Amino acid sequence: MIRRRNQFRTITVSAPHKDGVLPSEVIGKAKAQLEAIADSLAASYRLEIGGEQEKQERGFGELGVVLGISVVATFCGTCVPV
């Protein structure tokens, strides 16, 4: 069966988690090896990290937008008389 993610054929690699170890710790330890694999792939292939890492990056991006809006609202709120 061919699986697709974002319209691309994919191979998914997963592993069970170990109690007391955060996903970010696992990715941190494996990052150099994953980058080496990604660099060795043919031009038509790419390596993407999904799962918890993807959710964390998306969350930080959304947090940045909220923080930016909050800063603008704080400064503009002091400029407009009520």
DSSP file (Angstrom, degrees, kcal/mol; ACC not computed):
  #  RESIDUE AA STRUCTURE BP1 BP2  ACC     N-H-->O    O-->H-N    N-H-->O    O-->H-N    TCO  KAPPA ALPHA  PHI   PSI    X-CA   Y-CA   Z-CA
    1    1 A M              0   0    0      0, 0.0     2,-0.6     0, 0.0     0, 0.0   0.000 360.0 360.0 360.0 133.9    0.0    0.0    0.0
    2    2 A I        -     0   0    0      7,-0.0     2,-0.3     9,-0.0     9,-0.1  -0.831 360.0-159.4 -93.9 123.2    1.3    3.4   -0.9
    3    3 A R        -     0   0    0     -2,-0.6     7,-2.1     7,-0.5     2,-0.4  -0.770   3.9-156.5-101.2 149.1    0.8    6.0    1.8
    4    4 A R  E     -A    9   0A   0     -2,-0.3     2,-0.4     5,-0.2     5,-0.2  -0.948  12.8-174.3-127.0 146.6    0.8    9.7    1.2
    5    5 A R  E >  S-A    8   0A   0      3,-2.5     3,-1.5    -2,-0.4    -2,-0.0  -0.973  82.9  -8.9-138.2 122.5    1.5   12.7    3.4
    6    6 A N  T 3  S-     0   0    0     -2,-0.4     3,-0.1     1,-0.3    -1,-0.1   0.884 131.0 -56.6  53.5  41.1    1.0   16.2    2.0
    7    7 A Q  T 3  S+     0   0    0      1,-0.2     2,-0.4     0, 0.0    -1,-0.3   0.546 116.3 110.8  71.5  11.1    0.5   14.6   -1.4
    8    8 A F  E <  S-A    5   0A   0     -3,-1.5    -3,-2.5     0, 0.0    -1,-0.2  -0.907  75.0-110.5-114.6 143.8    3.9   12.8   -1.3
    9    9 A R  E     -A    4   0A   0     -2,-0.4     2,-0.3    -5,-0.2    -5,-0.2  -0.492  47.5-164.7 -65.9 139.5    4.6    9.1   -1.1
   10   10 A T        -     0   0    0     -7,-2.1    -7,-0.5    -2,-0.2     2,-0.5  -0.910  30.9-153.0-133.5 155.9    6.1    8.4    2.3
   11   11 A I        -     0   0    0     -2,-0.3     2,-0.5    -9,-0.1    -9,-0.0  -1.000  25.7-153.9-119.2 125.0    7.9    5.9    4.4
   12   12 A T        -     0   0    0     -2,-0.5     2,-0.5     2,-0.0    -2,-0.0  -0.881   9.0-168.5-106.4 129.2    7.2    6.3    8.1
   13   13 A V        +     0   0    0     -2,-0.5     2,-0.3     2,-0.0    -2,-0.0  -0.967  18.0 163.5-114.0 128.2    9.6    5.2   10.7
   14   14 A S        -     0   0    0     -2,-0.5    -2,-0.0     0, 0.0     0, 0.0  -0.928  16.6-168.4-140.4 165.0    8.4    5.1   14.3
   15   15 A A        -     0   0    0     -2,-0.3     2,-0.1     0, 0.0    -2,-0.0  -0.988  32.7 -97.4-150.3 152.8    9.4    3.6   17.6
   16   16 A P        -     0   0    0      0, 0.0     2,-0.2     0, 0.0     0, 0.0  -0.399  44.8-114.9 -69.7 151.2    7.8    3.1   21.0
   17   17 A H        -     0   0    0     -2,-0.1     2,-0.5     1,-0.0     5,-0.1  -0.504  17.2-129.7 -87.1 157.4    8.7    5.7   23.6
   18   18 A K    >   -     0   0    0      3,-0.2     3,-1.9    -2,-0.2    -1,-0.0  -0.897  33.5-103.9-105.1 133.7   10.6    5.0   26.8
   19   19 A D  T 3  S+     0   0    0     -2,-0.5     3,-0.1     1,-0.3    -1,-0.0  -0.285 104.6  19.1 -57.4 135.1    9.1    6.3   30.1
   20   20 A G  T 3  S+     0   0    0      1,-0.2     2,-0.5    -3,-0.0    -1,-0.3   0.440  99.0 107.6  86.2   0.6   10.9    9.4   31.4
   21   21 A V    <   -     0   0    0     -3,-1.9    -3,-0.2     4,-0.0    -1,-0.2  -0.955  62.0-139.8-115.5 124.2   12.5   10.3   28.0
   22   22 A L    >>  -     0   0    0     -2,-0.5     4,-1.6     1,-0.1     3,-0.7  -0.502  18.0-123.3 -80.0 147.8   11.1   13.3   26.1
   23   23 A P  H 3> S+     0   0    0      0, 0.0     4,-2.5     0, 0.0     5,-0.2   0.859 112.9  58.9 -56.9 -35.5   10.7   13.2   22.3
   24   24 A S  H 3> S+     0   0    0      1,-0.2     4,-2.2     2,-0.2     5,-0.1   0.843 103.2  52.5 -64.6 -32.3   12.9   16.3   22.1
   25   25 A E  H <> S+     0   0    0     -3,-0.7     4,-1.9     2,-0.2    -1,-0.2   0.904 109.6  48.5 -67.3 -41.5   15.7   14.5   23.8
   26   26 A V  H  X S+     0   0    0     -4,-1.6     4,-1.8     2,-0.2    -2,-0.2   0.941 113.4  46.2 -63.9 -48.0   15.5   11.6   21.4
   27   27 A I  H  X S+     0   0    0     -4,-2.5     4,-1.6     1,-0.2    -1,-0.2   0.901 109.5  56.0 -62.0 -41.4   15.5   13.9   18.4
   28   28 A G  H  < S+     0   0    0     -4,-2.2     4,-0.4     1,-0.2    -1,-0.2   0.893 110.7  43.9 -58.1 -41.1   18.4   15.9   19.9
   29   29 A K  H  < S+     0   0    0     -4,-1.9     4,-0.3     1,-0.2    -1,-0.2   0.823 120.4  40.6 -73.2 -31.4   20.5   12.8   20.1
   30   30 A A  H  X S+     0   0    0     -4,-1.8     4,-2.6    -5,-0.2     5,-0.2   0.530  88.3  94.8 -94.5  -7.2   19.5   11.5   16.6
   31   31 A K  H  X S+     0   0    0     -4,-1.6     4,-2.6     1,-0.2     5,-0.2   0.884  83.5  49.0 -57.8 -46.1   19.7   14.9   14.8
   32   32 A A  H  > S+     0   0    0     -4,-0.4     4,-1.9     1,-0.2    -1,-0.2   0.909 114.1  46.3 -62.1 -41.7   23.2   14.6   13.5
   33   33 A Q  H  > S+     0   0    0     -4,-0.3     4,-2.0     2,-0.2    -1,-0.2   0.890 112.2  50.6 -67.8 -38.9   22.6   11.1   12.1
   34   34 A L  H  X S+     0   0    0     -4,-2.6     4,-2.6     2,-0.2    -2,-0.2   0.891 109.3  51.3 -65.8 -38.6   19.3   12.1   10.5
   35   35 A E  H  X S+     0   0    0     -4,-2.6     4,-2.3    -5,-0.2    -1,-0.2   0.885 108.4  52.1 -65.1 -38.1   21.0   15.1    8.9
   36   36 A A  H  X S+     0   0    0     -4,-1.9     4,-1.2     2,-0.2    -2,-0.2   0.904 111.1  47.2 -63.6 -40.9   23.7   12.8    7.5
   37   37 A I  H  X S+     0   0    0     -4,-2.0     4,-0.7     2,-0.2     3,-0.4   0.927 111.5  50.7 -64.4 -44.9   21.0   10.5    6.0
   38   38 A A  H >< S+     0   0    0     -4,-2.6     3,-0.8     1,-0.2    -2,-0.2   0.881 109.0  51.6 -61.6 -38.8   19.2   13.5    4.6
   39   39 A D  H 3< S+     0   0    0     -4,-2.3    -1,-0.2     1,-0.2    -2,-0.2   0.787 107.9  52.8 -68.8 -26.9   22.4   14.8    2.9
   40   40 A S  H 3< S+     0   0    0     -4,-1.2    -1,-0.2    -3,-0.4    -2,-0.2   0.551  87.8 104.9 -86.7  -7.5   23.0   11.4    1.3
   41   41 A L  S << S-     0   0    0     -3,-0.8     6,-0.1    -4,-0.7    -3,-0.0  -0.383  80.3-101.1 -74.1 151.4   19.6   11.1   -0.3
   42   42 A A    >   -     0   0    0      1,-0.1     3,-2.2    -2,-0.1    -1,-0.1  -0.250  39.5-102.0 -63.8 160.2   19.1   11.7   -4.0
   43   43 A A  T 3  S+     0   0    0      1,-0.3    -1,-0.1     3,-0.0    -2,-0.1   0.772 120.8  58.2 -59.3 -28.0   17.8   15.1   -5.1
   44   44 A S  T 3  S+     0   0    0      2,-0.0     2,-0.3     0, 0.0    -1,-0.3   0.466 100.7  69.8 -84.2   0.2   14.3   13.7   -5.6
   45   45 A Y    <   -     0   0    0     -3,-2.2     2,-0.3    -7,-0.1    -4,-0.1  -0.838  59.0-177.7-115.7 154.3   14.0   12.5   -2.0
   46   46 A R        -     0   0    0     -2,-0.3     2,-0.5     2,-0.0    -4,-0.1  -0.984  20.1-134.5-146.9 158.2   13.8   14.4    1.3
   47   47 A L        +     0   0    0     -2,-0.3     2,-0.4    -6,-0.1    -9,-0.0  -0.961  23.5 179.7-116.5 127.3   13.6   13.6    5.0
   48   48 A E        -     0   0    0     -2,-0.5     2,-0.5   -10,-0.0    -2,-0.0  -0.972  21.8-137.7-126.8 142.8   11.1   15.3    7.2
   49   49 A I        +     0   0    0     -2,-0.4     2,-0.1     4,-0.0    -2,-0.0  -0.880  32.4 167.2-100.5 127.0   10.6   14.9   10.9
   50   50 A G    >>  +     0   0    0     -2,-0.5     3,-0.9     3,-0.1     4,-0.5  -0.190  34.5  56.3-114.9-152.7    6.9   14.7   12.0
   51   51 A G  H 3> S-     0   0    0      1,-0.2     4,-2.2     2,-0.2     5,-0.2  -0.345 116.9  -3.7  66.6-136.0    5.1   13.7   15.1
   52   52 A E  H 3> S+     0   0    0      1,-0.2     4,-2.5     2,-0.2    -1,-0.2   0.867 135.1  53.8 -61.5 -39.5    6.0   15.5   18.4
   53   53 A Q  H <> S+     0   0    0     -3,-0.9     4,-2.4     2,-0.2    -1,-0.2   0.915 109.8  47.7 -62.7 -43.4    8.8   17.5   16.8
   54   54 A E  H  X S+     0   0    0     -4,-0.5     4,-2.3     1,-0.2    -1,-0.2   0.909 112.3  49.2 -63.9 -42.8    6.4   18.8   14.1
   55   55 A K  H  X S+     0   0    0     -4,-2.2     4,-2.4     2,-0.2    -2,-0.2   0.889 110.7  50.8 -64.0 -39.6    3.8   19.7   16.7
   56   56 A Q  H  X S+     0   0    0     -4,-2.5     4,-2.4     2,-0.2    -2,-0.2   0.927 110.8  47.6 -65.4 -44.9    6.3   21.5   18.8
   57   57 A E  H  X S+     0   0    0     -4,-2.4     4,-2.0     1,-0.2    -2,-0.2   0.901 112.9  48.8 -63.1 -40.8    7.6   23.6   15.9
   58   58 A R  H  X S+     0   0    0     -4,-2.3     4,-2.3     2,-0.2    -1,-0.2   0.908 111.0  51.1 -64.3 -42.0    4.0   24.5   14.9
   59   59 A G  H  X S+     0   0    0     -4,-2.4     4,-2.3     1,-0.2    -2,-0.2   0.899 109.5  49.1 -62.8 -42.0    3.2   25.4   18.4
   60   60 A F  H  X S+     0   0    0     -4,-2.4     4,-2.1     2,-0.2    -1,-0.2   0.877 110.3  52.1 -65.9 -36.7    6.2   27.7   18.7
   61   61 A G  H  X S+     0   0    0     -4,-2.0     4,-1.6     2,-0.2    -2,-0.2   0.925 111.5  45.6 -63.8 -44.0    5.3   29.4   15.4
   62   62 A E  H  X S+     0   0    0     -4,-2.3     4,-2.2     1,-0.2    -2,-0.2   0.871 110.3  54.8 -66.4 -36.6    1.8   30.0   16.6
   63   63 A L  H  X S+     0   0    0     -4,-2.3     4,-2.7     1,-0.2    -1,-0.2   0.887 105.0  54.0 -63.2 -39.0    3.1   31.3   20.0
   64   64 A G  H  X S+     0   0    0     -4,-2.1     4,-2.3     2,-0.2    -1,-0.2   0.890 108.1  49.3 -62.3 -39.9    5.3   33.8   18.1
   65   65 A V  H  X S+     0   0    0     -4,-1.6     4,-2.3     2,-0.2    -2,-0.2   0.933 112.6  47.0 -64.7 -45.8    2.3   35.2   16.2
   66   66 A V  H  X S+     0   0    0     -4,-2.2     4,-2.3     1,-0.2    -2,-0.2   0.906 112.1  50.5 -62.8 -42.1    0.3   35.5   19.5
   67   67 A L  H  X S+     0   0    0     -4,-2.7     4,-2.3     2,-0.2    -1,-0.2   0.914 110.2  50.1 -63.0 -42.9    3.3   37.2   21.2
   68   68 A G  H  X S+     0   0    0     -4,-2.3     4,-2.3     1,-0.2    -2,-0.2   0.914 111.3  47.9 -61.6 -44.1    3.7   39.6   18.3
   69   69 A I  H  X S+     0   0    0     -4,-2.3     4,-2.7     1,-0.2    -1,-0.2   0.892 111.0  52.2 -63.6 -39.6    0.0   40.6   18.3
   70   70 A S  H  X S+     0   0    0     -4,-2.3     4,-2.2     2,-0.2    -2,-0.2   0.909 109.7  48.2 -64.0 -42.4    0.1   41.0   22.1
   71   71 A V  H  X S+     0   0    0     -4,-2.3     4,-2.3     2,-0.2     5,-0.2   0.937 113.9  46.4 -64.1 -46.0    3.1   43.4   21.9
   72   72 A V  H  X S+     0   0    0     -4,-2.3     4,-2.8     1,-0.2     5,-0.3   0.923 113.2  49.4 -62.3 -43.8    1.5   45.5   19.1
   73   73 A A  H  X S+     0   0    0     -4,-2.7     4,-1.9     1,-0.2    -1,-0.2   0.862 110.3  51.6 -64.5 -35.3   -1.8   45.6   21.1
   74   74 A T  H  X S+     0   0    0     -4,-2.2     4,-1.0    -5,-0.2    -2,-0.2   0.944 115.3  40.0 -66.3 -47.2    0.0   46.7   24.2
   75   75 A F  H  X S+     0   0    0     -4,-2.3     4,-0.7     1,-0.2     3,-0.2   0.887 118.4  46.3 -72.2 -38.7    1.8   49.5   22.5
   76   76 A C  H  X S+     0   0    0     -4,-2.8     4,-1.3    -5,-0.2     3,-0.5   0.830 107.0  59.8 -72.9 -30.3   -1.1   50.6   20.4
   77   77 A G  H  < S+     0   0    0     -4,-1.9    -1,-0.2    -5,-0.3    -2,-0.2   0.810 104.1  50.1 -66.1 -29.3   -3.4   50.4   23.4
   78   78 A T  H  < S+     0   0    0     -4,-1.0    -1,-0.2    -3,-0.2    -2,-0.2   0.687 109.0  53.1 -81.3 -17.6   -1.3   53.0   25.2
   79   79 A C  H  < S+     0   0    0     -4,-0.7    -2,-0.2    -3,-0.5    -1,-0.2   0.740  95.5  74.0 -87.7 -24.9   -1.4   55.4   22.3
   80   80 A V  S  < S-     0   0    0     -4,-1.3     2,-0.1     2,-0.0    -1,-0.0  -0.796  82.8-129.0 -95.3 121.9   -5.2   55.5   21.8
   81   81 A P              0   0    0      0, 0.0    -2,-0.1     0, 0.0    -3,-0.0  -0.431 360.0 360.0 -67.9 142.7   -7.1   57.5   24.4
   82   82 A V              0   0    0     -2,-0.1    -2,-0.0    -5,-0.0    -5,-0.0   0.406 360.0 360.0-100.1 360.0  -10.0   55.7   26.0
